Amino acid sequence: MENEANFEETIKNLEQIANELEKGDLNLDESVAKFEQGMKLSKMCNDILESAEKRISILIKKDDEVTEENFNVE
């Protein structure tokens, strides 16, 4: 559940940065800094989604039963 909250908050921050960049009110240095921050947030979101995808794929159907295997984050 913690990842979901982090994902939602990260997306919200990413949207805020995108809005600031779209306004065009920032100077070049500020724009580059915001872009770099946005790229980091985008990677964080991607990592959270990849982790969730791996957890889901671990659910394996065996003998008409769904079992969950342990997943270790690398």
All heavy atoms as a GROMACS GRO file, in nm:
protein
  594
    1MET      N    1   0.082  -0.119   0.000
    1MET     CA    2   0.000   0.000   0.000
    1MET      C    3   0.087   0.126   0.000
    1MET      O    4   0.048   0.226  -0.054
    1MET     CB    5  -0.091  -0.005   0.123
    1MET     CG    6  -0.208   0.088   0.112
    1MET     SD    7  -0.318   0.033  -0.017
    1MET     CE    8  -0.469   0.100   0.037
    2GLU      N    9   0.205   0.116   0.059
    2GLU     CA   10   0.295   0.231   0.064
    2GLU      C   11   0.337   0.273  -0.076
    2GLU      O   12   0.345   0.391  -0.107
    2GLU     CB   13   0.418   0.198   0.148
    2GLU     CG   14   0.512   0.314   0.165
    2GLU     CD   15   0.629   0.279   0.252
    2GLU    OE1   16   0.611   0.205   0.349
    2GLU    OE2   17   0.739   0.328   0.222
    3ASN      N   18   0.364   0.175  -0.165
    3ASN     CA   19   0.401   0.208  -0.302
    3ASN      C   20   0.291   0.283  -0.374
    3ASN      O   21   0.317   0.370  -0.454
    3ASN     CB   22   0.438   0.081  -0.379
    3ASN     CG   23   0.582   0.042  -0.358
    3ASN    OD1   24   0.661   0.119  -0.303
    3ASN    ND2   25   0.617  -0.077  -0.399
    4GLU      N   26   0.164   0.244  -0.348
    4GLU     CA   27   0.053   0.312  -0.412
    4GLU      C   28   0.050   0.459  -0.372
    4GLU      O   29   0.032   0.546  -0.456
    4GLU     CB   30  -0.079   0.245  -0.376
    4GLU     CG   31  -0.096   0.108  -0.439
    4GLU     CD   32  -0.225   0.041  -0.398
    4GLU    OE1   33  -0.319   0.111  -0.356
    4GLU    OE2   34  -0.231  -0.081  -0.407
    5ALA      N   35   0.067   0.487  -0.244
    5ALA     CA   36   0.069   0.625  -0.198
    5ALA      C   37   0.187   0.700  -0.259
    5ALA      O   38   0.173   0.813  -0.304
    5ALA     CB   39   0.074   0.630  -0.046
    6ASN      N   40   0.302   0.636  -0.261
    6ASN     CA   41   0.420   0.698  -0.322
    6ASN      C   42   0.398   0.722  -0.470
    6ASN      O   43   0.438   0.825  -0.523
    6ASN     CB   44   0.544   0.612  -0.302
    6ASN     CG   45   0.592   0.612  -0.159
    6ASN    OD1   46   0.564   0.704  -0.083
    6ASN    ND2   47   0.663   0.509  -0.121
    7PHE      N   48   0.335   0.627  -0.538
    7PHE     CA   49   0.309   0.641  -0.681
    7PHE      C   50   0.215   0.759  -0.706
    7PHE      O   51   0.242   0.843  -0.792
    7PHE     CB   52   0.249   0.512  -0.737
    7PHE     CG   53   0.220   0.520  -0.884
    7PHE    CD1   54   0.322   0.506  -0.976
    7PHE    CD2   55   0.091   0.542  -0.930
    7PHE    CE1   56   0.297   0.516  -1.112
    7PHE    CE2   57   0.065   0.551  -1.065
    7PHE     CZ   58   0.168   0.538  -1.156
    8GLU      N   59   0.107   0.765  -0.630
    8GLU     CA   60   0.009   0.873  -0.648
    8GLU      C   61   0.073   1.009  -0.620
    8GLU      O   62   0.052   1.105  -0.695
    8GLU     CB   63  -0.112   0.852  -0.557
    8GLU     CG   64  -0.193   0.729  -0.591
    8GLU     CD   65  -0.251   0.732  -0.731
    8GLU    OE1   66  -0.286   0.841  -0.779
    8GLU    OE2   67  -0.260   0.624  -0.792
    9GLU      N   68   0.151   1.018  -0.515
    9GLU     CA   69   0.217   1.144  -0.481
    9GLU      C   70   0.320   1.182  -0.587
    9GLU      O   71   0.333   1.299  -0.625
    9GLU     CB   72   0.284   1.133  -0.344
    9GLU     CG   73   0.343   1.262  -0.293
    9GLU     CD   74   0.238   1.369  -0.264
    9GLU    OE1   75   0.124   1.335  -0.231
    9GLU    OE2   76   0.274   1.488  -0.277
   10THR      N   77   0.393   1.084  -0.636
   10THR     CA   78   0.494   1.108  -0.738
   10THR      C   79   0.430   1.156  -0.867
   10THR      O   80   0.479   1.250  -0.931
   10THR     CB   81   0.579   0.981  -0.763
   10THR    OG1   82   0.636   0.940  -0.638
   10THR    CG2   83   0.690   1.007  -0.862
   11ILE      N   84   0.320   1.095  -0.906
   11ILE     CA   85   0.247   1.138  -1.026
   11ILE      C   86   0.198   1.282  -1.010
   11ILE      O   87   0.208   1.363  -1.102
   11ILE     CB   88   0.128   1.043  -1.056
   11ILE    CG1   89   0.180   0.911  -1.114
   11ILE    CG2   90   0.029   1.106  -1.152
   11ILE    CD1   91   0.238   0.920  -1.253
   12LYS      N   92   0.147   1.312  -0.892
   12LYS     CA   93   0.097   1.448  -0.865
   12LYS      C   94   0.211   1.549  -0.881
   12LYS      O   95   0.195   1.655  -0.943
   12LYS     CB   96   0.038   1.458  -0.725
   12LYS     CG   97  -0.022   1.594  -0.693
   12LYS     CD   98  -0.068   1.602  -0.550
   12LYS     CE   99  -0.198   1.527  -0.532
   12LYS     NZ  100  -0.256   1.547  -0.397
   13ASN      N  101   0.328   1.517  -0.825
   13ASN     CA  102   0.445   1.605  -0.836
   13ASN      C  103   0.490   1.619  -0.981
   13ASN      O  104   0.527   1.728  -1.026
   13ASN     CB  105   0.560   1.554  -0.751
   13ASN     CG  106   0.532   1.566  -0.603
   13ASN    OD1  107   0.450   1.645  -0.560
   13ASN    ND2  108   0.600   1.485  -0.524
   14LEU      N  109   0.486   1.509  -1.055
   14LEU     CA  110   0.525   1.511  -1.195
   14LEU      C  111   0.430   1.599  -1.277
   14LEU      O  112   0.474   1.677  -1.363
   14LEU     CB  113   0.527   1.367  -1.250
   14LEU     CG  114   0.585   1.345  -1.388
   14LEU    CD1  115   0.726   1.400  -1.398
   14LEU    CD2  116   0.582   1.196  -1.421
   15GLU      N  117   0.301   1.589  -1.249
   15GLU     CA  118   0.202   1.674  -1.318
   15GLU      C  119   0.225   1.822  -1.287
   15GLU      O  120   0.214   1.907  -1.376
   15GLU     CB  121   0.061   1.633  -1.280
   15GLU     CG  122   0.018   1.501  -1.338
   15GLU     CD  123  -0.116   1.451  -1.287
   15GLU    OE1  124  -0.169   1.509  -1.188
   15GLU    OE2  125  -0.169   1.357  -1.347
   16GLN      N  126   0.260   1.851  -1.162
   16GLN     CA  127   0.287   1.990  -1.123
   16GLN      C  128   0.406   2.045  -1.200
   16GLN      O  129   0.404   2.158  -1.249
   16GLN     CB  130   0.311   1.999  -0.973
   16GLN     CG  131   0.335   2.140  -0.924
   16GLN     CD  132   0.358   2.146  -0.773
   16GLN    OE1  133   0.346   2.046  -0.703
   16GLN    NE2  134   0.391   2.264  -0.724
   17ILE      N  135   0.510   1.965  -1.213
   17ILE     CA  136   0.629   2.008  -1.287
   17ILE      C  137   0.594   2.030  -1.434
   17ILE      O  138   0.636   2.129  -1.495
   17ILE     CB  139   0.743   1.904  -1.271
   17ILE    CG1  140   0.799   1.912  -1.130
   17ILE    CG2  141   0.853   1.927  -1.374
   17ILE    CD1  142   0.897   1.802  -1.096
   18ALA      N  143   0.517   1.939  -1.491
   18ALA     CA  144   0.478   1.954  -1.632
   18ALA      C  145   0.399   2.083  -1.652
   18ALA      O  146   0.422   2.156  -1.750
   18ALA     CB  147   0.395   1.833  -1.676
   19ASN      N  148   0.309   2.113  -1.559
   19ASN     CA  149   0.232   2.237  -1.569
   19ASN      C  150   0.322   2.360  -1.562
   19ASN      O  151   0.303   2.456  -1.637
   19ASN     CB  152   0.125   2.243  -1.460
   19ASN     CG  153   0.013   2.146  -1.484
   19ASN    OD1  154  -0.015   2.107  -1.597
   19ASN    ND2  155  -0.054   2.104  -1.376
   20GLU      N  156   0.419   2.357  -1.471
   20GLU     CA  157   0.512   2.470  -1.458
   20GLU      C  158   0.593   2.489  -1.585
   20GLU      O  159   0.614   2.603  -1.630
   20GLU     CB  160   0.605   2.448  -1.339
   20GLU     CG  161   0.538   2.458  -1.204
   20GLU     CD  162   0.630   2.426  -1.088
   20GLU    OE1  163   0.754   2.425  -1.106
   20GLU    OE2  164   0.578   2.400  -0.978
   21LEU      N  165   0.637   2.378  -1.645
   21LEU     CA  166   0.714   2.388  -1.768
   21LEU      C  167   0.628   2.437  -1.884
   21LEU      O  168   0.675   2.514  -1.969
   21LEU     CB  169   0.778   2.252  -1.801
   21LEU     CG  170   0.893   2.209  -1.711
   21LEU    CD1  171   0.932   2.064  -1.740
   21LEU    CD2  172   1.012   2.302  -1.727
   22GLU      N  173   0.503   2.394  -1.889
   22GLU     CA  174   0.413   2.435  -1.997
   22GLU      C  175   0.381   2.583  -1.992
   22GLU      O  176   0.359   2.646  -2.096
   22GLU     CB  177   0.284   2.353  -1.993
   22GLU     CG  178   0.302   2.210  -2.039
   22GLU     CD  179   0.176   2.126  -2.024
   22GLU    OE1  180   0.075   2.176  -1.970
   22GLU    OE2  181   0.179   2.010  -2.066
   23LYS      N  182   0.378   2.641  -1.873
   23LYS     CA  183   0.348   2.784  -1.860
   23LYS      C  184   0.453   2.869  -1.930
   23LYS      O  185   0.424   2.975  -1.982
   23LYS     CB  186   0.340   2.825  -1.713
   23LYS     CG  187   0.214   2.782  -1.645
   23LYS     CD  188   0.215   2.831  -1.500
   23LYS     CE  189   0.096   2.780  -1.424
   23LYS     NZ  190   0.101   2.822  -1.283
   24GLY      N  191   0.578   2.824  -1.926
   24GLY     CA  192   0.685   2.897  -1.992
   24GLY      C  193   0.735   3.017  -1.914
   24GLY      O  194   0.804   3.102  -1.971
   25ASP      N  195   0.703   3.026  -1.786
   25ASP     CA  196   0.745   3.139  -1.704
   25ASP      C  197   0.884   3.122  -1.644
   25ASP      O  198   0.938   3.216  -1.586
   25ASP     CB  199   0.645   3.161  -1.589
   25ASP     CG  200   0.508   3.203  -1.640
   25ASP    OD1  201   0.500   3.256  -1.753
   25ASP    OD2  202   0.410   3.183  -1.566
   26LEU      N  203   0.942   3.005  -1.655
   26LEU     CA  204   1.072   2.977  -1.593
   26LEU      C  205   1.186   3.017  -1.687
   26LEU      O  206   1.173   3.007  -1.809
   26LEU     CB  207   1.083   2.828  -1.560
   26LEU     CG  208   0.975   2.769  -1.470
   26LEU    CD1  209   0.992   2.618  -1.461
   26LEU    CD2  210   0.980   2.832  -1.332
   27ASN      N  211   1.298   3.057  -1.629
   27ASN     CA  212   1.415   3.084  -1.714
   27ASN      C  213   1.479   2.950  -1.752
   27ASN      O  214   1.435   2.843  -1.706
   27ASN     CB  215   1.514   3.179  -1.644
   27ASN     CG  216   1.577   3.119  -1.520
   27ASN    OD1  217   1.607   3.000  -1.514
   27ASN    ND2  218   1.600   3.202  -1.419
   28LEU      N  219   1.581   2.954  -1.832
   28LEU     CA  220   1.642   2.831  -1.884
   28LEU      C  221   1.694   2.742  -1.772
   28LEU      O  222   1.669   2.621  -1.772
   28LEU     CB  223   1.754   2.865  -1.982
   28LEU     CG  224   1.824   2.745  -2.045
   28LEU    CD1  225   1.725   2.659  -2.122
   28LEU    CD2  226   1.937   2.791  -2.135
   29ASP      N  227   1.767   2.799  -1.677
   29ASP     CA  228   1.823   2.720  -1.568
   29ASP      C  229   1.714   2.653  -1.485
   29ASP      O  230   1.724   2.535  -1.449
   29ASP     CB  231   1.912   2.805  -1.477
   29ASP     CG  232   2.043   2.846  -1.544
   29ASP    OD1  233   2.087   2.773  -1.636
   29ASP    OD2  234   2.100   2.949  -1.504
   30GLU      N  235   1.609   2.728  -1.456
   30GLU     CA  236   1.497   2.673  -1.379
   30GLU      C  237   1.426   2.563  -1.458
   30GLU      O  238   1.388   2.460  -1.402
   30GLU     CB  239   1.396   2.783  -1.343
   30GLU     CG  240   1.449   2.885  -1.245
   30GLU     CD  241   1.359   3.006  -1.230
   30GLU    OE1  242   1.286   3.040  -1.327
   30GLU    OE2  243   1.360   3.065  -1.121
   31SER      N  244   1.410   2.585  -1.588
   31SER     CA  245   1.345   2.485  -1.674
   31SER      C  246   1.424   2.356  -1.678
   31SER      O  247   1.367   2.247  -1.669
   31SER     CB  248   1.327   2.540  -1.816
   31SER     OG  249   1.238   2.648  -1.818
   32VAL      N  250   1.555   2.368  -1.691
   32VAL     CA  251   1.640   2.248  -1.695
   32VAL      C  252   1.634   2.174  -1.562
   32VAL      O  253   1.623   2.051  -1.558
   32VAL     CB  254   1.786   2.285  -1.733
   32VAL    CG1  255   1.879   2.167  -1.714
   32VAL    CG2  256   1.792   2.336  -1.877
   33ALA      N  257   1.638   2.249  -1.453
   33ALA     CA  258   1.630   2.186  -1.320
   33ALA      C  259   1.496   2.114  -1.302
   33ALA      O  260   1.492   2.001  -1.251
   33ALA     CB  261   1.649   2.291  -1.211
   34LYS      N  262   1.388   2.178  -1.344
   34LYS     CA  263   1.255   2.115  -1.334
   34LYS      C  264   1.248   1.992  -1.423
   34LYS      O  265   1.190   1.889  -1.386
   34LYS     CB  266   1.145   2.214  -1.373
   34LYS     CG  267   1.121   2.322  -1.272
   34LYS     CD  268   1.053   2.267  -1.148
   34LYS     CE  269   1.023   2.378  -1.049
   34LYS     NZ  270   0.961   2.327  -0.928
   35PHE      N  271   1.305   2.000  -1.542
   35PHE     CA  272   1.306   1.886  -1.634
   35PHE      C  273   1.381   1.768  -1.572
   35PHE      O  274   1.334   1.655  -1.576
   35PHE     CB  275   1.369   1.925  -1.768
   35PHE     CG  276   1.371   1.813  -1.867
   35PHE    CD1  277   1.257   1.780  -1.938
   35PHE    CD2  278   1.486   1.740  -1.888
   35PHE    CE1  279   1.259   1.675  -2.029
   35PHE    CE2  280   1.489   1.635  -1.978
   35PHE     CZ  281   1.375   1.603  -2.049
   36GLU      N  282   1.498   1.796  -1.513
   36GLU     CA  283   1.575   1.690  -1.447
   36GLU      C  284   1.496   1.628  -1.333
   36GLU      O  285   1.494   1.505  -1.318
   36GLU     CB  286   1.708   1.747  -1.394
   36GLU     CG  287   1.807   1.780  -1.503
   36GLU     CD  288   1.932   1.850  -1.450
   36GLU    OE1  289   1.930   1.902  -1.336
   36GLU    OE2  290   2.032   1.853  -1.524
   37GLN      N  291   1.430   1.712  -1.254
   37GLN     CA  292   1.348   1.661  -1.144
   37GLN      C  293   1.234   1.575  -1.198
   37GLN      O  294   1.204   1.468  -1.144
   37GLN     CB  295   1.293   1.779  -1.064
   37GLN     CG  296   1.216   1.738  -0.941
   37GLN     CD  297   1.160   1.859  -0.865
   37GLN    OE1  298   1.167   1.972  -0.912
   37GLN    NE2  299   1.104   1.832  -0.749
   38GLY      N  300   1.173   1.619  -1.307
   38GLY     CA  301   1.065   1.544  -1.369
   38GLY      C  302   1.112   1.408  -1.421
   38GLY      O  303   1.041   1.308  -1.409
   39MET      N  304   1.231   1.405  -1.476
   39MET     CA  305   1.285   1.278  -1.527
   39MET      C  306   1.308   1.180  -1.412
   39MET      O  307   1.281   1.060  -1.424
   39MET     CB  308   1.415   1.302  -1.604
   39MET     CG  309   1.395   1.376  -1.735
   39MET     SD  310   1.281   1.294  -1.848
   39MET     CE  311   1.372   1.147  -1.888
   40LYS      N  312   1.356   1.230  -1.298
   40LYS     CA  313   1.377   1.144  -1.181
   40LYS      C  314   1.243   1.090  -1.131
   40LYS      O  315   1.231   0.971  -1.098
   40LYS     CB  316   1.447   1.222  -1.070
   40LYS     CG  317   1.592   1.251  -1.098
   40LYS     CD  318   1.656   1.333  -0.987
   40LYS     CE  319   1.798   1.372  -1.023
   40LYS     NZ  320   1.859   1.458  -0.922
   41LEU      N  321   1.142   1.176  -1.125
   41LEU     CA  322   1.010   1.132  -1.081
   41LEU      C  323   0.951   1.031  -1.177
   41LEU      O  324   0.888   0.933  -1.136
   41LEU     CB  325   0.917   1.252  -1.066
   41LEU     CG  326   0.951   1.350  -0.954
   41LEU    CD1  327   0.860   1.472  -0.961
   41LEU    CD2  328   0.940   1.283  -0.818
   42SER      N  329   0.972   1.053  -1.306
   42SER     CA  330   0.923   0.960  -1.407
   42SER      C  331   0.986   0.822  -1.389
   42SER      O  332   0.918   0.720  -1.398
   42SER     CB  333   0.954   1.015  -1.546
   42SER     OG  334   0.916   0.924  -1.645
   43LYS      N  335   1.116   0.819  -1.362
   43LYS     CA  336   1.184   0.691  -1.339
   43LYS      C  337   1.130   0.624  -1.213
   43LYS      O  338   1.110   0.502  -1.212
   43LYS     CB  339   1.334   0.712  -1.327
   43LYS     CG  340   1.407   0.579  -1.306
   43LYS     CD  341   1.555   0.590  -1.313
   43LYS     CE  342   1.630   0.463  -1.288
   43LYS     NZ  343   1.561   0.343  -1.255
   44MET      N  344   1.103   0.703  -1.108
   44MET     CA  345   1.047   0.646  -0.986
   44MET      C  346   0.912   0.580  -1.014
   44MET      O  347   0.886   0.469  -0.968
   44MET     CB  348   1.032   0.755  -0.879
   44MET     CG  349   1.162   0.800  -0.818
   44MET     SD  350   1.142   0.941  -0.704
   44MET     CE  351   1.028   0.875  -0.584
   45CYS      N  352   0.828   0.649  -1.090
   45CYS     CA  353   0.697   0.592  -1.126
   45CYS      C  354   0.714   0.463  -1.205
   45CYS      O  355   0.646   0.364  -1.179
   45CYS     CB  356   0.616   0.692  -1.208
   45CYS     SG  357   0.552   0.830  -1.114
   46ASN      N  358   0.806   0.465  -1.299
   46ASN     CA  359   0.831   0.346  -1.380
   46ASN      C  360   0.879   0.229  -1.293
   46ASN      O  361   0.834   0.116  -1.310
   46ASN     CB  362   0.934   0.378  -1.489
   46ASN     CG  363   0.947   0.266  -1.588
   46ASN    OD1  364   0.849   0.218  -1.642
   46ASN    ND2  365   1.071   0.224  -1.613
   47ASP      N  366   0.967   0.256  -1.199
   47ASP     CA  367   1.017   0.152  -1.110
   47ASP      C  368   0.905   0.093  -1.024
   47ASP      O  369   0.898  -0.029  -1.006
   47ASP     CB  370   1.128   0.206  -1.019
   47ASP     CG  371   1.256   0.240  -1.095
   47ASP    OD1  372   1.270   0.198  -1.212
   47ASP    OD2  373   1.340   0.310  -1.037
   48ILE      N  374   0.817   0.179  -0.975
   48ILE     CA  375   0.705   0.132  -0.893
   48ILE      C  376   0.613   0.044  -0.977
   48ILE      O  377   0.569  -0.063  -0.933
   48ILE     CB  378   0.627   0.251  -0.833
   48ILE    CG1  379   0.714   0.322  -0.729
   48ILE    CG2  380   0.496   0.204  -0.770
   48ILE    CD1  381   0.657   0.457  -0.683
   49LEU      N  382   0.586   0.086  -1.101
   49LEU     CA  383   0.499   0.008  -1.190
   49LEU      C  384   0.563  -0.126  -1.227
   49LEU      O  385   0.495  -0.228  -1.232
   49LEU     CB  386   0.466   0.088  -1.315
   49LEU     CG  387   0.372   0.205  -1.296
   49LEU    CD1  388   0.360   0.286  -1.425
   49LEU    CD2  389   0.235   0.158  -1.248
   50GLU      N  390   0.693  -0.125  -1.253
   50GLU     CA  391   0.762  -0.250  -1.285
   50GLU      C  392   0.757  -0.347  -1.168
   50GLU      O  393   0.738  -0.467  -1.186
   50GLU     CB  394   0.906  -0.223  -1.326
   50GLU     CG  395   0.920  -0.169  -1.466
   50GLU     CD  396   1.064  -0.146  -1.507
   50GLU    OE1  397   1.157  -0.181  -1.429
   50GLU    OE2  398   1.086  -0.092  -1.616
   51SER      N  399   0.776  -0.296  -1.048
   51SER     CA  400   0.769  -0.380  -0.929
   51SER      C  401   0.630  -0.441  -0.914
   51SER      O  402   0.617  -0.560  -0.885
   51SER     CB  403   0.805  -0.298  -0.806
   51SER     OG  404   0.793  -0.376  -0.689
   52ALA      N  405   0.528  -0.360  -0.936
   52ALA     CA  406   0.391  -0.410  -0.926
   52ALA      C  407   0.365  -0.517  -1.033
   52ALA      O  408   0.301  -0.619  -1.005
   52ALA     CB  409   0.291  -0.296  -0.941
   53GLU      N  410   0.416  -0.494  -1.152
   53GLU     CA  411   0.399  -0.590  -1.261
   53GLU      C  412   0.466  -0.724  -1.226
   53GLU      O  413   0.409  -0.831  -1.248
   53GLU     CB  414   0.457  -0.535  -1.390
   53GLU     CG  415   0.437  -0.627  -1.509
   53GLU     CD  416   0.495  -0.569  -1.637
   53GLU    OE1  417   0.561  -0.463  -1.632
   53GLU    OE2  418   0.474  -0.631  -1.742
   54LYS      N  419   0.585  -0.717  -1.169
   54LYS     CA  420   0.655  -0.839  -1.130
   54LYS      C  421   0.578  -0.914  -1.021
   54LYS      O  422   0.567  -1.036  -1.025
   54LYS     CB  423   0.796  -0.808  -1.081
   54LYS     CG  424   0.890  -0.768  -1.192
   54LYS     CD  425   1.025  -0.728  -1.138
   54LYS     CE  426   1.116  -0.679  -1.247
   54LYS     NZ  427   1.245  -0.632  -1.194
   55ARG      N  428   0.524  -0.840  -0.925
   55ARG     CA  429   0.447  -0.903  -0.817
   55ARG      C  430   0.324  -0.973  -0.874
   55ARG      O  431   0.289  -1.082  -0.830
   55ARG     CB  432   0.407  -0.800  -0.713
   55ARG     CG  433   0.524  -0.752  -0.631
   55ARG     CD  434   0.487  -0.649  -0.530
   55ARG     NE  435   0.391  -0.704  -0.436
   55ARG     CZ  436   0.301  -0.630  -0.371
   55ARG    NH1  437   0.294  -0.502  -0.390
   55ARG    NH2  438   0.219  -0.688  -0.287
   56ILE      N  439   0.258  -0.908  -0.969
   56ILE     CA  440   0.139  -0.968  -1.030
   56ILE      C  441   0.175  -1.093  -1.108
   56ILE      O  442   0.106  -1.194  -1.102
   56ILE     CB  443   0.068  -0.865  -1.119
   56ILE    CG1  444   0.005  -0.757  -1.032
   56ILE    CG2  445  -0.036  -0.932  -1.209
   56ILE    CD1  446  -0.046  -0.637  -1.107
   57SER      N  447   0.287  -1.086  -1.181
   57SER     CA  448   0.325  -1.201  -1.264
   57SER      C  449   0.367  -1.321  -1.180
   57SER      O  450   0.371  -1.434  -1.229
   57SER     CB  451   0.435  -1.162  -1.362
   57SER     OG  452   0.554  -1.134  -1.294
   58ILE      N  453   0.398  -1.298  -1.052
   58ILE     CA  454   0.437  -1.408  -0.964
   58ILE      C  455   0.315  -1.493  -0.926
   58ILE      O  456   0.329  -1.610  -0.890
   58ILE     CB  457   0.510  -1.353  -0.840
   58ILE    CG1  458   0.649  -1.309  -0.883
   58ILE    CG2  459   0.520  -1.456  -0.730
   58ILE    CD1  460   0.728  -1.243  -0.774
   59LEU      N  461   0.198  -1.433  -0.935
   59LEU     CA  462   0.078  -1.512  -0.907
   59LEU      C  463   0.069  -1.622  -1.013
   59LEU      O  464   0.058  -1.595  -1.131
   59LEU     CB  465  -0.047  -1.424  -0.909
   59LEU     CG  466  -0.057  -1.325  -0.794
   59LEU    CD1  467  -0.175  -1.232  -0.817
   59LEU    CD2  468  -0.072  -1.397  -0.662
   60ILE      N  469   0.077  -1.743  -0.970
   60ILE     CA  470   0.084  -1.856  -1.062
   60ILE      C  471  -0.036  -1.946  -1.040
   60ILE      O  472  -0.072  -1.977  -0.926
   60ILE     CB  473   0.214  -1.936  -1.040
   60ILE    CG1  474   0.334  -1.846  -1.062
   60ILE    CG2  475   0.219  -2.058  -1.129
   60ILE    CD1  476   0.463  -1.908  -1.017
   61LYS      N  477  -0.094  -1.988  -1.151
   61LYS     CA  478  -0.208  -2.078  -1.140
   61LYS      C  479  -0.156  -2.222  -1.143
   61LYS      O  480  -0.097  -2.267  -1.239
   61LYS     CB  481  -0.306  -2.056  -1.256
   61LYS     CG  482  -0.432  -2.136  -1.244
   61LYS     CD  483  -0.532  -2.097  -1.347
   61LYS     CE  484  -0.658  -2.178  -1.321
   61LYS     NZ  485  -0.770  -2.130  -1.400
   62LYS      N  486  -0.178  -2.294  -1.032
   62LYS     CA  487  -0.136  -2.434  -1.021
   62LYS      C  488  -0.255  -2.516  -0.978
   62LYS      O  489  -0.318  -2.487  -0.876
   62LYS     CB  490  -0.023  -2.449  -0.918
   62LYS     CG  491   0.107  -2.387  -0.957
   62LYS     CD  492   0.212  -2.412  -0.850
   62LYS     CE  493   0.342  -2.346  -0.886
   62LYS     NZ  494   0.441  -2.360  -0.782
   63ASP      N  495  -0.285  -2.621  -1.052
   63ASP     CA  496  -0.394  -2.711  -1.017
   63ASP      C  497  -0.522  -2.635  -0.984
   63ASP      O  498  -0.589  -2.661  -0.885
   63ASP     CB  499  -0.355  -2.800  -0.898
   63ASP     CG  500  -0.234  -2.886  -0.931
   63ASP    OD1  501  -0.220  -2.928  -1.048
   63ASP    OD2  502  -0.154  -2.910  -0.839
   64ASP      N  503  -0.558  -2.542  -1.070
   64ASP     CA  504  -0.679  -2.461  -1.055
   64ASP      C  505  -0.680  -2.377  -0.927
   64ASP      O  506  -0.785  -2.335  -0.881
   64ASP     CB  507  -0.805  -2.547  -1.061
   64ASP     CG  508  -0.824  -2.607  -1.199
   64ASP    OD1  509  -0.787  -2.540  -1.298
   64ASP    OD2  510  -0.877  -2.718  -1.208
   65GLU      N  511  -0.566  -2.356  -0.868
   65GLU     CA  512  -0.555  -2.269  -0.751
   65GLU      C  513  -0.453  -2.160  -0.780
   65GLU      O  514  -0.352  -2.184  -0.844
   65GLU     CB  515  -0.509  -2.348  -0.627
   65GLU     CG  516  -0.611  -2.445  -0.573
   65GLU     CD  517  -0.562  -2.512  -0.446
   65GLU    OE1  518  -0.484  -2.450  -0.373
   65GLU    OE2  519  -0.600  -2.627  -0.423
   66VAL      N  520  -0.482  -2.044  -0.733
   66VAL     CA  521  -0.387  -1.935  -0.748
   66VAL      C  522  -0.303  -1.929  -0.622
   66VAL      O  523  -0.355  -1.920  -0.511
   66VAL     CB  524  -0.460  -1.800  -0.771
   66VAL    CG1  525  -0.359  -1.686  -0.774
   66VAL    CG2  526  -0.538  -1.804  -0.901
   67THR      N  527  -0.173  -1.938  -0.640
   67THR     CA  528  -0.083  -1.931  -0.526
   67THR      C  529   0.010  -1.812  -0.546
   67THR      O  530   0.041  -1.775  -0.658
   67THR     CB  531   0.001  -2.060  -0.511
   67THR    OG1  532   0.076  -2.079  -0.631
   67THR    CG2  533  -0.088  -2.180  -0.487
   68GLU      N  534   0.054  -1.758  -0.439
   68GLU     CA  535   0.146  -1.645  -0.445
   68GLU      C  536   0.282  -1.690  -0.394
   68GLU      O  537   0.292  -1.751  -0.290
   68GLU     CB  538   0.094  -1.529  -0.360
   68GLU     CG  539   0.180  -1.406  -0.371
   68GLU     CD  540   0.122  -1.287  -0.296
   68GLU    OE1  541   0.007  -1.296  -0.251
   68GLU    OE2  542   0.194  -1.189  -0.284
   69GLU      N  543   0.384  -1.657  -0.474
   69GLU     CA  544   0.520  -1.688  -0.433
   69GLU      C  545   0.584  -1.560  -0.385
   69GLU      O  546   0.547  -1.451  -0.424
   69GLU     CB  547   0.598  -1.745  -0.552
   69GLU     CG  548   0.543  -1.879  -0.600
   69GLU     CD  549   0.622  -1.932  -0.719
   69GLU    OE1  550   0.720  -1.867  -0.759
   69GLU    OE2  551   0.583  -2.036  -0.770
   70ASN      N  552   0.684  -1.574  -0.300
   70ASN     CA  553   0.755  -1.458  -0.249
   70ASN      C  554   0.830  -1.390  -0.362
   70ASN      O  555   0.886  -1.454  -0.450
   70ASN     CB  556   0.852  -1.496  -0.139
   70ASN     CG  557   0.782  -1.538  -0.013
   70ASN    OD1  558   0.672  -1.494   0.014
   70ASN    ND2  559   0.846  -1.623   0.065
   71PHE      N  560   0.833  -1.258  -0.358
   71PHE     CA  561   0.904  -1.178  -0.455
   71PHE      C  562   1.003  -1.090  -0.384
   71PHE      O  563   0.968  -1.021  -0.290
   71PHE     CB  564   0.805  -1.090  -0.534
   71PHE     CG  565   0.874  -0.989  -0.622
   71PHE    CD1  566   0.940  -1.029  -0.736
   71PHE    CD2  567   0.873  -0.856  -0.588
   71PHE    CE1  568   1.004  -0.937  -0.816
   71PHE    CE2  569   0.937  -0.763  -0.669
   71PHE     CZ  570   1.001  -0.804  -0.782
   72ASN      N  571   1.127  -1.098  -0.424
   72ASN     CA  572   1.230  -1.015  -0.364
   72ASN      C  573   1.266  -0.905  -0.461
   72ASN      O  574   1.303  -0.932  -0.576
   72ASN     CB  575   1.355  -1.098  -0.332
   72ASN     CG  576   1.328  -1.202  -0.227
   72ASN    OD1  577   1.255  -1.176  -0.131
   72ASN    ND2  578   1.383  -1.320  -0.242
   73VAL      N  579   1.258  -0.780  -0.417
   73VAL     CA  580   1.295  -0.667  -0.500
   73VAL      C  581   1.445  -0.668  -0.516
   73VAL      O  582   1.519  -0.681  -0.420
   73VAL     CB  583   1.249  -0.535  -0.436
   73VAL    CG1  584   1.294  -0.417  -0.521
   73VAL    CG2  585   1.100  -0.535  -0.417
   74GLU      N  586   1.489  -0.655  -0.640
   74GLU     CA  587   1.632  -0.658  -0.669
   74GLU      C  588   1.696  -0.525  -0.641
   74GLU      O  589   1.648  -0.422  -0.660
   74GLU     CB  590   1.656  -0.696  -0.814
   74GLU     CG  591   1.600  -0.831  -0.847
   74GLU     CD  592   1.610  -0.864  -0.994
   74GLU    OE1  593   1.621  -0.773  -1.078
   74GLU    OE2  594   1.607  -0.982  -1.025
   0.00000   0.00000   0.00000
